[in-house]
Amino acid sequence: MKRVFYTAAIVAALGISVASCGLNEKKETTQTTDSGTQQTPYEPPAREQISYRAVNKKDSIANLSAYDSNQKMIIMALNRMDAAHAAKADTLIIPDKFIDFNQYSPYPFYVPELKDVKKVIFFSYPAQAFGAYEQGKLVKWGPTNMGRQKDQTPTGLFFANWKAEETRSTFDDEWLLKWNFNIENKLGVGWHQYEMPGYPASHSCLRLLESDARYLYDWADQWVLKGTDNVQAKGTPVIVFGSYPFGSGKPWFAVAQNAKAMDISADQMKELVATHLQTILKEQTTQEQFRSTKTADSTK
């Protein structure tokens, strides 16, 4: 949902469970760093082969009551819907098998170009999915419903600003936004929990399932302010990218013909990272220096 500018003073006063965090690692080898210490390089798990069907609700396989909670999570994520909308959907994408949740991620398990970045979140407009990374490793992914055609979510590099466990939209005070985390203060853009019909439907914000909104709310770092409006350090970097094919149907239905249709390639991630890496590392250093100084001061 789009919200008007929140002042710093106000800020200061202030399912599918998309699971999964830790990916199982494969056997690893060691290497020696310049300091002589042994380091174990990360080797991501292999991708399992999964096929998909677009199933009409008249088919018994589309009956969600036949699945356990983890399987329902996967189905809802694949269809970018919450449970209420998935139960009413005419057609659902159903996988041929149910395995580790991260195996269904459109994002690569590892992006080596991000190995020096502590935390970063990606939101893909065409895939309608987010991916959270730590040191280049995918720690979580999930579905999102971003801005509708006339209120599109802005793209580019942003940083997490302020957050509120619960707030009312200033666009419509009947809209209760849970686990709200702002990334563009003046435009009032951020991620939060809200209903997910399975397509871009928001007023420019990034809708999430509640479990995902809560996870990112706790996981991401806020900005650090001095006084009411002086930003001393920015929060976790957020990259919103790509464009949605409005009027052309849901892109993820293409996996019924090509299981890799929604995959975000390593080359695309490399290009995205290259565009923003210098800025991200600069802001990360500023944040580390500020937090280090603050910690030192608190121990005096």
Long-range contacts (C-beta under 8 A, 24 or more apart in sequence): 1-169, 1-171, 1-172, 1-175, 1-177, 1-192, 1-194, 1-202, 1-203, 1-205, 2-147, 2-151, 2-169, 2-171, 2-187, 2-188, 2-189, 2-202, 2-203, 2-204, 2-205, 3-169, 3-170, 3-171, 3-177, 3-188, 3-190, 3-205, 4-170, 4-171, 4-188, 5-185, 5-186, 5-187, 5-188, 6-162, 6-182, 6-185, 6-188, 7-228, 8-225, 8-227, 8-228, 8-229, 9-228, 11-161, 11-162, 11-182, 11-225, 12-225, 12-228, 14-162, 14-164, 14-167, 15-73, 15-76, 15-82, 15-83, 15-209, 15-210, 15-211, 16-72, 16-73, 16-74, 16-75, 16-76, 16-77, 16-82, 16-83, 16-142, 16-143, 16-209, 16-211, 17-69, 17-73, 17-209, 17-211, 17-212, 18-73, 18-77, 18-101, 18-140, 18-141, 18-142, 18-143, 18-209, 18-211, 18-212, 18-215, 19-70, 19-73, 19-101, 19-140, 19-211, 20-100, 20-101, 20-102, 20-139, 20-140, 20-141, 21-139, 21-140, 22-139, 23-100, 23-102, 23-109, 23-137, 23-138, 23-139, 24-100, 42-110, 42-135, 42-136, 42-137, 44-108, 44-109, 44-110, 44-137, 44-138, 45-109, 47-103, 47-109, 48-99, 48-100, 48-103, 49-259, 50-95, 50-96, 50-97, 50-99, 50-103, 50-104, 50-259, 51-95, 51-96, 51-259, 52-78, 52-93, 52-94, 52-95, 52-96, 52-255, 52-256, 52-259, 53-93, 53-94, 53-96, 53-256, 54-91, 54-92, 54-93, 54-253, 54-256, 55-91, 55-92, 55-93, 55-94, 56-90, 56-91, 57-89, 57-90, 57-91, 57-92, 61-94, 62-89, 62-91, 62-92, 62-94, 67-98, 70-98, 70-101, 71-98, 73-101, 74-98, 74-101, 74-104, 76-143, 76-209, 77-101, 77-104, 77-142, 77-143, 78-104, 78-252, 78-255, 79-143, 79-198, 79-252, 80-128, 80-129, 80-143, 80-144, 80-145, 80-196, 80-198, 80-199, 80-250, 80-252, 81-143, 81-196, 81-197, 81-198, 82-195, 82-196, 82-209, 84-195, 85-195, 85-196, 85-197, 85-198, 86-198, 89-198, 91-253, 93-252, 93-253, 93-255, 93-256, 102-138, 102-141, 105-129, 105-131, 105-138, 105-141, 106-131, 106-141, 106-262, 106-263, 106-264, 107-131, 107-138, 107-141, 107-264, 107-269, 108-138, 108-264, 108-265, 108-266, 108-269, 109-137, 109-138, 110-136, 110-137, 110-138, 111-136, 111-138, 111-266, 111-269, 111-270, 111-273, 112-136, 113-269, 113-270, 113-273, 113-274, 113-277, 114-273, 116-281, 117-237, 117-277, 117-280, 117-281, 117-284, 118-284, 119-219, 119-220, 119-221, 119-236, 119-237, 120-236, 120-237, 120-238, 120-239, 120-280, 121-160, 121-216, 121-220, 121-236, 121-237, 121-238, 121-239, 122-238, 122-239, 122-240, 122-241, 122-269, 122-272, 123-153, 123-191, 123-206, 123-238, 123-239, 123-240, 123-241, 124-241, 124-242, 124-264, 125-153, 125-155, 125-200, 125-240, 125-241, 125-242, 125-243, 125-244, 126-242, 126-243, 126-244, 126-245, 126-251, 127-242, 127-251, 127-252, 127-262, 127-264, 128-199, 128-200, 128-244, 128-251, 128-252, 129-262, 130-191, 130-206, 130-208, 130-212, 130-216, 131-264, 132-216, 132-219, 140-212, 140-215, 140-216, 140-219, 142-208, 142-209, 142-212, 143-196, 143-208, 143-209, 143-212, 144-191, 144-196, 144-206, 144-207, 144-208, 145-194, 145-196, 145-197, 145-198, 145-199, 145-200, 145-201, 145-202, 145-207, 146-200, 146-202, 146-204, 146-205, 146-206, 146-207, 146-240, 146-244, 147-200, 147-202, 147-203, 147-204, 147-205, 148-200, 148-201, 148-202, 148-203, 149-200, 149-244, 149-246, 149-247, 151-202, 151-203, 151-204, 152-200, 152-204, 152-244, 153-189, 153-200, 153-202, 153-204, 153-205, 153-206, 153-240, 154-184, 154-187, 154-189, 154-204, 154-240, 155-240, 155-241, 155-242, 155-243, 156-239, 156-240, 156-241, 157-237, 157-238, 157-239, 157-275, 157-276, 157-279, 157-280, 158-183, 158-184, 158-189, 158-237, 158-238, 158-239, 158-240, 159-183, 159-223, 159-234, 159-235, 159-236, 159-237, 159-238, 159-283, 160-220, 160-221, 160-222, 160-223, 160-234, 160-235, 160-236, 160-237, 160-238, 161-185, 161-190, 161-222, 161-223, 161-235, 162-222, 162-223, 163-217, 163-220, 163-222, 165-217, 171-203, 177-205, 178-210, 178-213, 178-214, 179-208, 179-210, 179-213, 179-214, 179-216, 179-217, 180-213, 180-217, 181-213, 181-216, 181-217, 181-220, 183-238, 191-216, 198-250, 199-250, 200-244, 200-246, 206-240, 221-287, 224-287, 224-290, 224-291, 232-286, 232-290, 233-283, 233-286, 233-287, 233-290, 233-291, 234-283, 234-286, 234-287, 235-287, 237-276, 237-280, 237-283, 237-284, 239-272, 239-276, 241-272
